[in-house]
Amino acid sequence: MWLFVFFDLPTNTKKERKNASLFRKNLLKDGYGMMQFSVYMRHCASSESADVHERRIKKILPPLGKVSVLRITDKQFGSIMNFWGKMMVENEPTPLQLELF
């Protein structure tokens, strides 16, 4: 599973900029990586793990702005095409799941 967080947060006042910055810092602290300026993503080993991270997002939502969360499978993620200019960039490999015996 992959979780994507898309957001458009207001930054007109000092308080709004602080809230937006805190939201981004909390995403990074929870293991998300920045894909684009307002798009963060993270891999989850299972649907249950994705549920946990979605609940965490609900807890750190800023008071204003729009936040969307998208959950996709590894197979769907594998079909993403990334471009930097006209050059195609390879997708990141799926993280390996830790197995304990």
BAVEXGU-121556 format. One line per field, with one value per residue: chain; residue in one letter; z, x, y of N, C-alpha, C in turn; residue number from 0. Coordinates in nm, 3 decimals, decimal comma, m for minus. Layout:
REM residues N
kolse <- c(A/...)
keti <- c(A/...)
nzz <- c(Z/...)
nxx <- c(X/...)
nyy <- c(Y/...)
cazz <- c(Z/...)
caxx <- c(X/...)
cayy <- c(Y/...)
czz <- c(Z/...)
cxx <- c(X/...)
cyy <- c(Y/...)
guba <- c(NUM/...)
REM end
This chain:
REM residues 101
kolse <- c(A/A/A/A/A/A/A/A/A/A/A/A/A/A/A/A/A/A/A/A/A/A/A/A/A/A/A/A/A/A/A/A/A/A/A/A/A/A/A/A/A/A/A/A/A/A/A/A/A/A/A/A/A/A/A/A/A/A/A/A/A/A/A/A/A/A/A/A/A/A/A/A/A/A/A/A/A/A/A/A/A/A/A/A/A/A/A/A/A/A/A/A/A/A/A/A/A/A/A/A/A)
keti <- c(M/W/L/F/V/F/F/D/L/P/T/N/T/K/K/E/R/K/N/A/S/L/F/R/K/N/L/L/K/D/G/Y/G/M/M/Q/F/S/V/Y/M/R/H/C/A/S/S/E/S/A/D/V/H/E/R/R/I/K/K/I/L/P/P/L/G/K/V/S/V/L/R/I/T/D/K/Q/F/G/S/I/M/N/F/W/G/K/M/M/V/E/N/E/P/T/P/L/Q/L/E/L/F)
nzz <- c(0,000/m0,067/0,062/m0,025/0,040/m0,029/m0,032/0,014/0,164/0,345/0,351/0,424/0,660/0,948/1,142/0,985/0,813/1,000/1,088/0,847/0,806/1,034/0,986/0,759/0,874/1,062/0,891/0,773/1,001/1,048/0,858/0,590/0,257/0,050/m0,254/m0,436/m0,400/m0,246/m0,212/m0,051/0,029/0,144/0,213/0,315/0,488/0,507/0,487/0,735/0,856/0,693/0,772/1,032/0,982/0,839/1,040/1,202/1,039/1,045/1,305/1,298/1,133/0,996/1,104/0,888/0,527/0,258/0,263/0,122/0,111/m0,044/m0,113/m0,254/m0,427/m0,437/m0,697/m0,850/m0,791/m0,920/m1,182/m1,220/m1,403/m1,404/m1,479/m1,539/m1,672/m2,007/m1,968/m1,865/m1,540/m1,336/m1,133/m0,775/m0,598/m0,443/m0,092/0,102/0,299/0,639/0,780/1,049/1,227)
nxx <- c(0,083/0,039/0,036/m0,079/m0,057/m0,212/m0,207/m0,333/m0,259/m0,333/m0,115/m0,099/m0,081/0,137/0,072/m0,070/0,135/0,302/0,136/0,114/0,380/0,428/0,251/0,372/0,620/0,533/0,435/0,676/0,804/0,648/0,728/0,677/0,767/0,867/0,711/0,631/0,598/0,354/0,275/0,298/0,426/0,409/0,515/0,320/0,307/0,079/m0,283/m0,389/m0,181/m0,185/m0,432/m0,371/m0,188/m0,350/m0,529/m0,350/m0,295/m0,541/m0,532/m0,336/m0,422/m0,425/m0,595/m0,710/m0,748/m0,701/m0,683/m0,607/m0,624/m0,492/m0,509/m0,327/m0,248/0,053/0,087/m0,061/0,089/0,323/0,266/0,295/0,410/0,691/0,826/1,098/1,122/1,163/1,269/1,230/1,194/1,303/1,083/1,063/1,183/0,971/0,961/1,117/0,948/0,982/1,051/0,977/1,077)
nyy <- c(m0,119/0,225/0,552/0,865/1,209/1,500/1,849/2,182/2,454/2,755/3,040/3,304/3,456/3,490/3,298/3,109/3,025/2,904/2,692/2,546/2,474/2,320/2,107/1,988/1,916/1,727/1,529/1,444/1,348/1,128/0,952/1,009/1,101/1,373/1,414/1,607/1,966/2,002/1,742/1,446/1,121/0,778/0,443/0,167/m0,134/m0,287/m0,294/m0,239/m0,099/0,127/0,229/0,313/0,522/0,698/0,773/0,912/1,131/1,262/1,354/1,551/1,752/2,080/2,385/2,526/2,505/2,264/1,915/1,608/1,252/0,971/0,630/0,372/0,064/m0,142/m0,237/m0,051/0,177/0,109/0,167/0,435/0,712/0,906/1,221/1,437/1,726/1,649/1,406/1,074/0,937/0,673/0,474/0,465/0,181/m0,067/m0,067/m0,322/m0,564/m0,619/m0,929/m1,134/m1,417)
cazz <- c(0,000/m0,064/0,101/m0,075/0,106/m0,112/0,047/m0,026/0,291/0,338/0,409/0,418/0,787/1,019/1,206/0,881/0,769/1,108/1,082/0,728/0,832/1,135/0,920/0,677/0,964/1,120/0,787/0,762/1,123/1,040/0,756/0,455/0,179/m0,039/m0,396/m0,492/m0,289/m0,159/m0,226/0,027/0,018/0,225/0,192/0,430/0,464/0,505/0,494/0,875/0,877/0,627/0,859/1,144/0,934/0,806/1,167/1,245/0,959/1,099/1,430/1,277/1,034/1,035/1,116/0,759/0,410/0,205/0,270/0,066/0,129/m0,144/m0,085/m0,374/m0,409/m0,496/m0,841/m0,905/m0,778/m1,021/m1,314/m1,225/m1,491/m1,352/m1,575/m1,503/m1,806/m2,104/m1,932/m1,775/m1,422/m1,283/m1,008/m0,658/m0,572/m0,325/0,023/0,145/0,427/0,739/0,824/1,175/1,241)
caxx <- c(0,000/0,102/m0,051/m0,043/m0,123/m0,210/m0,264/m0,325/m0,279/m0,312/0,012/m0,105/m0,040/0,244/0,009/m0,099/0,263/0,347/0,053/0,151/0,513/0,413/0,188/0,475/0,718/0,471/0,434/0,812/0,831/0,572/0,785/0,640/0,868/0,808/0,713/0,628/0,588/0,238/0,238/0,386/0,385/0,481/0,476/0,266/0,318/m0,053/m0,399/m0,402/m0,080/m0,236/m0,538/m0,304/m0,132/m0,462/m0,577/m0,251/m0,314/m0,659/m0,495/m0,244/m0,476/m0,427/m0,733/m0,759/m0,684/m0,755/m0,593/m0,666/m0,542/m0,520/m0,446/m0,317/m0,173/0,187/0,073/m0,101/0,204/0,420/0,230/0,317/0,517/0,749/0,910/1,166/1,136/1,124/1,337/1,155/1,270/1,262/1,007/1,132/1,143/0,888/1,042/1,100/0,880/1,061/0,989/1,028/1,047)
cayy <- c(0,000/0,357/0,663/0,997/1,321/1,620/1,957/2,322/2,523/2,899/3,089/3,450/3,515/3,419/3,181/3,010/2,968/2,815/2,572/2,469/2,419/2,214/1,993/1,923/1,853/1,608/1,426/1,392/1,272/1,003/0,866/1,049/1,168/1,472/1,382/1,742/2,060/1,977/1,602/1,361/0,982/0,680/0,304/0,097/m0,278/m0,352/m0,205/m0,199/0,005/0,248/0,281/0,383/0,648/0,787/0,829/1,010/1,252/1,329/1,420/1,664/1,844/2,221/2,435/2,575/2,448/2,139/1,800/1,486/1,132/0,869/0,500/0,288/m0,060/m0,144/m0,255/0,079/0,266/0,069/0,219/0,580/0,760/1,030/1,292/1,561/1,781/1,546/1,282/0,987/0,897/0,543/0,475/0,413/0,042/m0,089/m0,108/m0,460/m0,581/m0,691/m1,053/m1,186/m1,559)
czz <- c(0,000/m0,023/0,042/0,001/0,018/m0,029/m0,016/0,099/0,275/0,406/0,409/0,546/0,849/1,083/1,103/0,829/0,873/1,106/0,964/0,748/0,931/1,074/0,837/0,766/1,026/1,017/0,774/0,883/1,120/0,922/0,613/0,388/0,084/m0,184/m0,477/m0,374/m0,195/m0,176/m0,152/0,017/0,112/0,194/0,324/0,396/0,452/0,510/0,638/0,909/0,813/0,710/0,973/1,098/0,890/0,933/1,219/1,168/1,012/1,226/1,409/1,175/1,083/1,035/0,983/0,645/0,371/0,209/0,215/0,086/0,027/m0,109/m0,215/m0,344/m0,471/m0,648/m0,908/m0,900/m0,886/m1,159/m1,325/m1,322/m1,437/m1,458/m1,509/m1,634/m1,903/m2,071/m1,834/m1,662/m1,372/m1,154/m0,895/m0,636/m0,445/m0,209/0,060/0,281/0,518/0,783/0,951/1,190/1,385)
cxx <- c(0,088/m0,002/0,007/m0,122/m0,101/m0,268/m0,240/m0,361/m0,254/m0,182/0,016/m0,056/0,072/0,191/m0,019/0,029/0,318/0,268/0,090/0,286/0,506/0,350/0,290/0,578/0,662/0,461/0,572/0,847/0,760/0,617/0,744/0,760/0,799/0,822/0,713/0,603/0,470/0,186/0,343/0,335/0,467/0,428/0,424/0,263/0,183/m0,162/m0,418/m0,302/m0,125/m0,347/m0,478/m0,253/m0,239/m0,518/m0,481/m0,266/m0,433/m0,626/m0,410/m0,296/m0,470/m0,571/m0,793/m0,686/m0,747/m0,647/m0,669/m0,569/m0,588/m0,442/m0,444/m0,233/m0,034/0,180/0,033/0,015/0,308/0,389/0,246/0,431/0,563/0,840/0,973/1,200/1,087/1,185/1,251/1,247/1,214/1,184/1,093/1,089/1,057/0,976/1,013/1,033/0,968/0,985/1,057/0,985/1,036)
cyy <- c(0,125/0,459/0,791/1,101/1,443/1,733/2,093/2,402/2,672/2,939/3,241/3,517/3,432/3,291/3,071/2,945/2,871/2,685/2,484/2,402/2,304/2,089/1,916/1,852/1,726/1,495/1,362/1,304/1,136/0,916/0,898/1,115/1,265/1,427/1,511/1,836/2,034/1,835/1,518/1,218/0,895/0,541/0,248/m0,052/m0,348/m0,248/m0,154/m0,087/0,136/0,312/0,365/0,519/0,747/0,851/0,935/1,141/1,331/1,407/1,545/1,765/1,988/2,273/2,481/2,504/2,315/2,031/1,679/1,371/1,029/0,743/0,421/0,165/m0,047/m0,156/m0,123/0,178/0,236/0,123/0,370/0,610/0,895/1,091/1,413/1,627/1,675/1,411/1,201/0,940/0,765/0,561/0,420/0,268/0,033/m0,131/m0,254/m0,465/m0,664/m0,815/m1,101/m1,330/m1,598)
guba <- c(0/1/2/3/4/5/6/7/8/9/10/11/12/13/14/15/16/17/18/19/20/21/22/23/24/25/26/27/28/29/30/31/32/33/34/35/36/37/38/39/40/41/42/43/44/45/46/47/48/49/50/51/52/53/54/55/56/57/58/59/60/61/62/63/64/65/66/67/68/69/70/71/72/73/74/75/76/77/78/79/80/81/82/83/84/85/86/87/88/89/90/91/92/93/94/95/96/97/98/99/100)
REM end
